[in-house]
Every structure is written in structure tokens, then in C-alpha cells.
């Protein structure tokens, strides 16, 4: 698996939609766990819309790195019109499942 494949999947997430770390990992030609995708996402290039990747519950694990990143992620998603249910993305309304790279 190359990170370029991961970045391509994240770039394909439409504006106003979110995918979970696990869904992104499952779409890779060589599937990876959501945990591994999260580790790789910490190193994503500037042109990758990292804010569109959330936990399967619609939460922001990035807040563990720094709380301000969670606030930034929510702000970016709100600008795109993502629907929220309390503190989490409403995955039923704003979720998106990337097609497999196979």
C-alpha cells in the first residue's frame, strides 16, 4: 500500500460528506484498519481534506493530538454543510462510503 492511494481516497470524499477511518481503510487495495489509517492521516499532505475523515461514530479523534484541531475540523465541516447530531457528525445524513480500489 502506498500512502498516495490513501490520499487519493480521502481526496475523493465529496465536499459536505465524511467517511470513517475504517471505511477509508477498507477501500484501499490492500485494506488497513481504521487505527492504521488514523496514524497515516497524521502525516497527510496539505492538499488532502483530512477534516472529512472521522470516527465511525462521527467523532473527532484528532482532538487527542490537540483540542484546537477538533474545533478546526468541526468548523471546516460546518462550512461544507455537514450535518451534526450534538458533538458528532450525523453519519446517516453526511456519511459517505468510498468505493473499493480493487
Secondary structure, DSSP 8 states (H G I E B T S, - for coil): --HHHHHHHHHHS-TT-BEEHHHHHHHSSS---HHHHHHHHTT--TTS-GGGEE-TTS--GGGGT-HHHHHHHHHHHHHTT--EETTEE-HHHHB-------
